[in-house]
Structures are given as structure tokens and as C-alpha cells.
Amino acid sequence: MRFAGMLGRRALRCVGTLAVVVVLVCLAASIAIRQFLTAVGSTSRPVVEITLAGRQVAYWAPDGAVPAQGYPVILFSHGFTGCGTQSVFLTEALAGAGYVVLAPDHRDAACGAGHDGQLLAKLSTFDSQEPFHSPEAWSASTYRDRRVDVEAVLDAVLKSGSVQGVPINSSRIGLAGHSLGGYTVLGLAGAWPLWKDRRIKAVLALSPYCTPFLAKGDLPHLDVPVMYQGGTLDIGITPFVRGKGGAYELTSAPKYFVELGGAGHFAWTNLNKSYQSVINRYALAFFDRYLKGAPAPLAGLLEKPWPTQVHELDYALR
């Protein structure tokens, strides 16, 4: 059943407009704390900026002994006007758990190394390729450049079989994305069938902009494990993930939805330290389950009592 038939196009537009207002307010606030968003902050490992397939990419080398078949790989897609280092707490944790992590800067990137002085210019236009409040206008051509970025970086590392001399496992590829990055990784999982990349084995969608897929995408046939994360104060995004006829309900199993109490849209960036630990716990357990074949950590987080910051949790394995 299509989303427009369930909630109506008028309701979709109204709530979509609210989402844009919320995002505008948040982005305006982010100008005042740009340095915090840009800065990597206190980290236990260096962030290396490399060039792959002609793109600037943040790279985190993995910890631990090299697996016999090489390290699994996770590509991170940032939010609108974010950057590859916008969620370094997560990308660093993934590397610490034995993953090669790559985060390309997309065309709209406006923070991080190489983007000094560009944030105000980008925010002054605030032009999305299609309006966020009109998801029915989006299609597989909308932000296709983001798909091309991820595919180009993935193709480059798979062709070489390594990153900076670190061997990778070409059969264990995961994607993670926040906000518009969540849209990007869901599209690559098959929400836009024309984008589907069958090399992808698991997808982590963090407060993902997903309403275009409710209007005309193909969430019921992703056939790849997906974990959604949202927040009770993420009012422009999470209702479309958790609600009746929303992204989680429509998505094919195995699927997971973790809702954090009191979390807003930027809980998954460097701007908010309050939820980093619980975000990492579920992200790592999810990827360990589907990229390393280690089900125990995730299974232990699914049953009550949940961590105190988890407001709601749902999952379906088949």
C-alpha cells in the first residue's frame, strides 16, 4: 500500500513542511556551533583524509588482528550540509571494533576539513535538489550524485582489495547514514530499485529522511537487514519511520527499530554526546550480527530491560 493512500498527500505535505521548519531552525543553530560540528574533538585514533575515486574521504583504520579474509567495510553517508566527520564518535567506534570505515564528502558537504568558509554560503541557498516538504516530487534521480559517490568509493576499494594497505573483505560490506545520508543508504539497499547494490549486506539508517520511499519507493523488497534509529524529539523524521504505514512497517525483514527517549535529529552527530554510547552499542551489535556472524551481542540488546535511553524497540527476523 502506498503512503499517500494511507495518510493522504495533504497530511504528508503538512508534516513535511513542519520537518523543513525544524531542520531550518536546527541548521541556523548549527552555525553558532560550527566549530564543534567540524572538530573531531577528543578521539582515540586519528582521522585520515584520503582521496578515492576523485573524492575526499575520511578514513578510519581498523583495530585488531587481520581476519583471514580481510576486514569488513562500512561506508558512512553524512546528512545534508554535513560531512564525513560529522559523526566521528560512531565511525571511530566502528573502526575500533575491527571495521574499515570510509566516509566520503558529498557535493553538499559544508563542514569538516576542506570546507572552511563554505557553510554560510551553502546555508544561504538551502536548495535541496527537490523540496523536502514534497517527497512525492523525489525520484531515483534525486541526489543520484550521492549514490554515485558511494558506489565510486566502494568500487575503488574493492578493485584494489585494500585501503591504505589494509586488506578488506569484499563480501562483507555495510552502509550507515544519517538524515539525507539515511535516504542515500536506503536507496542503495533497494528502496530505489534502480540504485540497488547487491554487494551491500547490512544497512544502518539513523534518523533517515525516508518519506520519498513511502510515496513511491520499494521498501518491502529490500531483502537486506536494516536497523532504523530514531528519537522521540526527532519530530520531522521519526514519525515517518515508526508510524502506521511508515518505513519500519513497510521494510522487509530482518529489520529493527530503536527509538531513543528525548533524542532529536542531531543526536547522531558530534553535536550531542548524550546518546553516543547507546547509539554505538546498537550499531556495533547490528553490524557484528550481519557482517561478522556474531548474533549474541544484538540478541542481548533486544530483550527487556533495554538500556535506559531506549524508549521503544521493535524487530522482526522474518
C-alpha positions in Angstrom: 0.0 0.0 0.0 1.4 3.4 -0.9 2.0 6.0 1.8 -0.2 8.6 0.0 -3.2 6.2 0.3 -2.6 5.6 4.0 -2.1 9.2 5.3 -3.1 11.3 2.4 -0.9 13.7 0.4 -2.2 16.7 2.2 -1.1 15.3 5.6 2.3 14.3 4.1 2.8 17.9 2.8 1.8 19.5 6.1 4.1 17.3 8.2 6.8 17.7 5.6 6.6 21.4 5.9 6.9 21.1 9.7 10.0 18.9 9.1 11.6 21.6 6.9 10.9 24.3 9.6 12.5 22.0 12.2 15.6 21.4 10.0 15.9 25.1 9.3 15.9 26.0 12.9 18.4 23.3 13.7 20.7 24.4 10.8 20.5 28.0 11.9 21.6 26.9 15.4 24.4 24.9 14.0 26.0 28.0 12.5 26.8 29.2 16.0 28.4 25.9 16.9 30.0 25.1 13.6 33.4 24.6 15.2 32.0 21.9 17.4 30.5 20.1 14.5 33.6 20.5 12.4 36.1 19.5 15.1 36.8 15.8 15.6 37.2 16.5 19.3 38.7 14.1 21.7 39.4 10.9 19.9 41.5 7.8 20.4 42.5 7.4 16.8 43.5 9.8 14.0 41.1 10.7 11.2 42.9 10.4 7.9 41.6 12.3 4.9 42.3 10.4 1.7 41.3 10.7 -1.9 39.4 7.7 -3.5 37.9 7.8 -7.0 38.5 11.6 -7.0 36.5 12.2 -3.8 37.6 13.4 -0.4 37.0 10.6 2.1 37.5 10.4 5.8 39.1 7.0 6.7 39.5 5.2 10.0 41.8 2.2 10.1 40.5 -0.9 12.0 41.8 -2.3 15.2 42.5 -6.0 15.8 44.3 -8.8 14.0 43.6 -9.0 10.3 40.9 -11.6 9.7 41.8 -14.4 7.2 39.5 -12.9 4.6 40.3 -9.2 5.4 38.4 -6.6 7.4 34.7 -5.9 6.7 34.0 -2.4 5.3 31.4 0.2 6.4 30.7 3.3 4.3 29.1 6.3 6.1 26.9 8.8 4.3 26.5 12.2 6.0 23.5 14.4 6.4 22.5 17.5 4.3 25.3 20.0 4.6 27.2 17.7 7.0 30.4 16.0 6.2 32.3 12.7 6.6 33.5 13.6 10.1 30.1 14.8 11.4 29.5 11.6 13.5 33.1 10.7 14.4 32.0 9.1 17.7 30.3 6.3 15.6 32.8 6.0 12.8 35.6 5.8 15.3 33.8 3.1 17.4 33.2 1.0 14.3 36.9 1.2 13.4 37.8 0.2 17.0 35.6 -2.8 16.6 37.5 -4.0 13.5 35.8 -2.4 10.6 37.4 -0.4 7.8 35.3 2.8 7.8 35.1 5.3 4.9 33.0 8.5 4.8 33.0 10.4 1.6 32.1 14.1 1.5 29.1 14.6 -0.8 28.6 17.6 -3.0 26.5 19.4 -0.3 29.2 18.9 2.4 29.8 22.1 4.4 31.7 21.1 7.5 35.0 19.3 8.2 38.4 19.5 6.6 38.4 21.3 3.2 35.1 23.1 3.8 36.2 26.2 5.8 34.1 29.2 4.9 31.5 27.2 2.9 28.8 26.6 5.5 27.2 30.0 5.4 27.3 30.1 1.6 25.6 26.7 1.4 23.0 27.5 4.0 22.2 30.8 2.4 20.9 29.0 -0.6 19.4 26.0 1.3 18.4 24.4 -2.0 17.7 20.8 -2.0 17.5 19.1 -5.3 13.8 18.6 -4.6 11.9 20.2 -1.7 12.0 18.2 1.5 8.3 19.1 2.1 7.3 17.5 -1.3 8.6 13.9 -1.1 6.3 12.9 -3.9 8.5 15.0 -6.2 11.5 12.9 -5.4 12.6 10.0 -7.6 15.6 7.8 -8.3 17.3 10.8 -9.9 17.1 12.9 -6.8 20.5 13.0 -5.1 21.8 10.4 -7.5 25.2 12.1 -7.1 25.3 10.7 -3.5 24.7 7.2 -4.9 27.5 7.7 -7.4 29.8 8.9 -4.6 29.3 5.8 -2.5 29.4 3.4 -5.5 32.6 5.0 -6.8 34.4 4.7 -3.4 33.2 1.2 -3.0 34.3 0.2 -6.5 37.7 1.7 -5.9 38.4 -0.2 -2.7 37.0 -3.5 -4.0 39.2 -3.2 -7.1 42.3 -2.7 -5.0 41.3 -5.2 -2.3 42.7 -2.8 0.4 42.6 0.7 1.8 46.0 2.3 2.5 47.4 -1.2 2.5 44.7 -2.6 4.9 43.1 -5.7 3.3 39.3 -5.8 3.1 36.6 -8.4 2.7 34.6 -7.8 -0.4 31.7 -9.9 0.7 31.1 -8.0 4.0 30.0 -4.5 3.1 27.8 -2.4 5.2 26.3 1.1 4.9 25.4 3.7 7.6 23.8 7.1 7.0 22.3 9.9 8.9 19.3 12.0 7.7 19.8 12.6 4.0 22.6 10.0 4.3 19.9 7.6 5.6 18.0 8.3 2.4 21.2 7.6 0.5 21.9 4.2 2.1 18.2 3.0 2.0 18.2 3.9 -1.7 21.3 1.8 -2.2 19.7 -1.1 -0.3 17.0 -1.0 -2.9 14.4 1.5 -1.8 15.1 3.0 -5.2 15.3 -0.3 -7.2 17.5 1.5 -9.8 20.0 2.1 -7.1 20.1 -1.4 -5.6 23.6 -2.7 -5.0 23.6 -6.4 -4.1 27.1 -6.2 -2.6 25.5 -4.4 0.4 24.9 -6.8 3.3 23.5 -4.6 6.1 22.2 -1.0 6.4 22.0 1.3 9.4 19.6 4.2 8.9 20.0 6.9 11.5 17.1 9.3 11.6 16.7 8.8 7.8 14.8 11.1 5.5 12.6 8.4 4.1 9.3 9.9 3.0 10.1 9.7 -0.7 10.3 5.9 -0.3 6.9 5.9 1.4 5.4 7.8 -1.5 6.9 5.7 -4.4 9.8 3.6 -3.2 10.2 -0.2 -2.7 10.9 -0.8 1.0 9.1 -4.1 1.0 11.7 -5.7 -1.2 15.0 -4.6 0.2 15.9 -8.1 1.2 18.9 -6.8 3.3 19.0 -6.4 7.1 18.1 -2.8 8.2 18.3 -1.1 11.5 16.4 2.2 11.9 17.3 4.5 14.8 15.1 7.5 15.7 14.2 9.7 18.7 11.1 10.9 20.5 12.0 14.5 19.8 13.0 13.9 16.2 9.6 15.2 15.1 10.3 15.8 11.5 11.6 12.3 10.8 10.9 9.6 13.3 7.1 9.6 13.0 7.5 8.5 9.3 9.7 5.7 10.4 7.7 4.3 13.4 4.1 5.2 12.4 1.4 3.1 10.8 2.4 2.6 7.2 5.8 4.0 8.0 9.3 2.9 6.8 9.8 0.3 9.5 6.5 -1.4 9.0 7.0 -1.5 5.2 10.6 -2.7 5.3 11.3 -6.3 4.6 12.7 -8.4 7.4 15.1 -8.8 9.1 14.6 -5.3 10.4 15.0 -3.4 13.7 13.8 -0.1 15.1 15.4 1.6 18.1 13.8 4.8 19.4 15.8 6.9 21.9 13.9 8.9 24.5 14.4 12.6 24.3 16.7 12.4 21.2 16.4 15.0 18.5 17.6 14.9 14.9 21.2 15.8 15.7 21.7 13.1 18.4 23.6 11.1 15.7 26.2 13.8 15.2 29.1 15.3 17.1 26.7 18.0 18.4 25.2 15.8 21.1 27.2 13.5 23.4 24.2 12.3 25.4 23.3 9.3 23.2 26.6 8.3 21.7 27.2 5.2 23.9 23.8 3.6 23.2 23.9 4.5 19.5 27.2 2.8 19.3 26.1 -0.3 21.2 23.2 -1.0 18.9 25.1 -0.1 15.7 28.1 -2.3 16.6 25.8 -5.2 17.6 23.9 -4.9 14.4 26.9 -4.9 12.1 28.6 -7.6 14.2 25.5 -9.8 13.6 25.3 -9.3 9.9 28.8 -8.6 8.8 30.7 -10.8 11.3 28.1 -13.5 12.0 28.1 -12.8 15.8 24.4 -12.8 16.9 24.9 -12.8 20.7 25.5 -9.0 21.3 22.5 -7.9 19.3 20.3 -10.6 20.8 21.2 -9.4 24.3 20.1 -5.8 23.4 16.7 -6.7 22.0 15.0 -8.1 25.2 14.0 -6.1 28.2 15.3 -4.4 30.3 16.6 -2.2 27.5 19.2 0.4 28.1 17.7 3.3 30.0 17.8 5.7 27.0 15.8 3.3 24.8 12.2 4.4 24.7 10.9 1.8 22.3 12.3 -1.1 20.3 10.8 -3.4 17.7 12.2 -6.0 15.4 11.2 -8.7 13.0 13.5 -11.5 11.9 11.4 -13.0 9.2 
